[in-house]
């Protein structure tokens, strides 16, 4: 699985070397970020470049059952290590084969739950999106802004899936809905809560459904 007001323009200062100006004066340019970009950067994407290694435990409590697995991701080398049920598997994401493909699918799922705001930039070009400045959040039942993305039908492990992100003026995700194959009905709706700020990365540690019988959460988080 991979699940009210128009915002003001963000000003990004670009320093441009001006060949005709001997003083090399800085020139400011107004650049309008897209809504996916605003969400990604609100969650600290600009600090991701400093991350060399990410460790986390992916946990799911459903009814009376518990599931967990540990991940270590060397982001520079793109090397991944999975520890689950007492077994360890390591591989490089540049060299996926039939043996590691299933493990990598699990990694992509768990990482997406953890870092979905950043994927709104990382996956640029692989999805289409629509934005609404006023929509009702499905769990909180309050007005929020809504971004809907639909992944294209080619590539990836689950092409065609759709996600509805709900957020307020700070662009921090509060809820989301996953819709398998872009179907109209929700496959899963959950909160984004218990945020933690680690080295400038704003990460939601907990996701719950409205019924209270599903909780997905992250523990043993380390960002190096």
C-alpha positions in Angstrom: 0.0 0.0 0.0 1.4 3.1 -0.6 -3.4 6.0 1.4 -9.9 28.8 4.1 -8.1 30.6 2.4 -5.9 30.7 -0.7 -2.3 30.5 0.6 0.0 33.5 0.1 2.9 33.3 -2.3 6.1 32.0 -0.8 9.1 34.2 -1.6 12.3 32.4 -2.4 15.4 34.6 -2.6 17.6 33.5 -5.5 21.0 35.0 -5.7 21.9 35.6 -9.3 25.3 36.7 -10.6 24.6 39.7 -12.8 27.2 40.0 -15.5 26.3 43.7 -16.2 26.5 44.8 -12.6 30.0 45.1 -11.2 28.6 44.9 -7.7 27.0 41.5 -8.4 23.8 42.7 -6.7 21.4 40.0 -5.5 18.1 39.8 -7.4 15.0 38.6 -5.7 12.5 36.5 -7.7 9.0 35.5 -6.6 8.4 31.8 -7.2 5.0 30.3 -6.4 5.4 26.8 -4.9 2.8 24.2 -5.7 0.6 22.9 -2.9 2.5 19.5 -2.9 5.7 21.5 -2.5 4.3 23.6 0.3 3.3 20.5 2.2 6.7 18.9 1.8 8.6 21.9 2.9 6.3 22.6 5.8 7.4 19.2 7.1 11.1 20.1 6.8 12.1 18.7 3.4 14.9 21.2 3.1 16.6 19.4 6.0 16.5 16.0 4.3 19.8 16.6 2.5 21.5 16.3 5.9 20.2 12.8 6.6 22.6 10.0 6.1 20.8 7.2 7.9 17.3 6.7 9.1 16.2 4.0 11.6 12.6 3.3 12.6 10.3 0.6 13.8 7.0 0.2 12.0 4.2 -0.9 14.3 0.6 -1.9 13.5 -2.1 -2.7 16.2 -5.3 -4.0 14.6 -8.0 -5.2 17.0 -6.0 -7.6 19.3 -3.0 -8.3 17.0 0.4 -6.6 16.8 2.9 -6.4 14.0 6.2 -4.7 13.8 9.4 -4.6 11.8 12.6 -2.6 12.0 14.2 -0.7 9.2 17.7 0.9 8.7 18.0 3.1 5.6 21.4 4.4 4.5 20.0 7.2 2.4 23.3 8.1 0.6 24.1 4.6 -0.6 20.3 3.6 -0.7 21.1 0.5 1.3 18.2 -1.0 3.3 18.2 -3.4 6.2 15.1 -5.2 7.5 14.9 -6.9 10.8 11.7 -8.9 11.3 10.7 -12.0 13.2 14.3 -12.5 14.1 15.6 -12.5 10.6 17.8 -9.8 8.9 17.8 -8.9 5.2 20.0 -6.3 3.6 19.9 -5.1 0.0 20.6 -2.1 -2.2 17.6 -0.4 -3.8 19.6 0.0 -7.0 19.8 -3.7 -7.3 16.3 -5.2 -6.7 15.8 -8.8 -7.7 13.0 -11.3 -7.3 14.1 -12.2 -3.8 14.4 -8.6 -2.5 11.4 -7.2 -4.4 8.9 -8.4 -1.7 11.1 -6.9 1.1 11.4 -3.6 -0.9 7.6 -3.5 -1.3 7.3 -3.6 2.5 9.9 -0.9 2.8 8.2 1.4 0.3 4.9 0.9 2.2 6.3 1.6 5.6 8.5 4.5 4.4 5.5 6.1 2.7 3.5 6.1 5.9 6.4 7.8 7.6 7.6 10.2 4.9 4.6 10.8 2.6 4.9 14.6 2.7 8.4 14.3 1.2 7.1 12.0 -1.5 5.0 14.8 -2.8 8.2 16.2 -4.1 10.2 13.0 -4.6 7.4 11.5 -6.7 6.9 14.6 -8.8 5.9 13.6 -12.3 4.5 10.2 -11.2 1.1 11.5 -10.1 -1.6 14.1 -10.9 -3.2 16.2 -8.3 -6.2 18.4 -7.5 -6.5 21.0 -4.7 -9.5 22.2 -2.8 -9.3 25.1 -0.4 -12.3 23.9 1.6 -13.3 20.4 2.3 -14.5 18.4 5.4 -11.9 16.3 7.1 -13.4 12.7 7.3 -12.5 12.1 10.9 -12.4 15.5 12.6 -15.5 16.6 10.6 -14.0 20.1 10.4 -13.2 22.3 7.4 -9.7 21.8 6.1 -7.8 22.1 2.8 -7.5 19.0 0.7 -5.0 17.7 -1.8 -5.8 14.7 -3.8 -3.0 12.8 -5.7 -3.5 9.9 -8.1 -0.4 7.9 -9.1 0.0 7.1 -12.8 -0.8 3.7 -14.1 2.8 2.7 -14.8 5.7 1.8 -12.5 5.8 1.3 -8.8 4.2 -1.4 -6.7 0.7 -0.1 -6.6 0.1 2.1 -9.7 -3.3 4.0 -9.9 -3.7 4.4 -6.1 -5.0 7.7 -4.8 -4.5 9.7 -1.6 -6.5 12.6 -0.1 -4.4 14.7 2.3 -6.2 17.1 4.7 -4.4 20.0 6.3 -4.9 23.6 7.6 -3.1 26.8 6.8 0.2 25.5 8.2 0.2 22.8 5.6 0.9 20.1 8.2 -1.1 17.0 7.4 -3.8 16.2 9.9 -5.6 13.3 8.2 -5.4 11.3 5.0 -7.5 8.8 3.0 -6.1 6.0 0.9 -8.2 4.9 -2.0 -7.0 1.7 -3.8 -7.0 2.0 -7.6 -8.6 5.5 -7.3 -11.9 4.0 -6.3 -14.5 6.4 -4.9 -14.7 4.6 -1.5 -12.0 5.0 1.1 -9.8 1.9 1.6 -8.4 3.4 4.8 -8.7 6.8 6.6 -6.4 7.7 9.4 -5.1 10.6 11.5 -1.6 12.1 11.4 -0.7 13.0 14.9 2.0 13.0 17.7 4.4 14.9 15.5 8.0 15.1 16.6 10.7 17.5 15.2 14.0 15.7 14.7 16.8 17.8 13.1 14.2 19.9 11.4 12.2 17.0 10.1 8.5 17.1 11.2 7.4 13.5 11.5 4.0 12.1 12.5 4.5 9.2 14.8 0.9 7.9 15.1 -2.0 7.2 12.7 -5.4 6.0 14.0 -8.8 5.3 12.3 -12.1 6.7 13.5 -13.3 3.4 14.9 -10.3 3.0 17.2 -9.5 -0.6 16.2 -6.5 0.4 14.0 -3.3 2.1 15.1 -0.1 2.5 13.0 2.8 4.1 14.8 6.6 4.5 14.7 9.1 3.9 17.5 12.9 3.7 17.9 13.2 6.7 15.5 16.8 7.7 14.8 17.9 10.3 12.3 21.7 10.6 11.7 
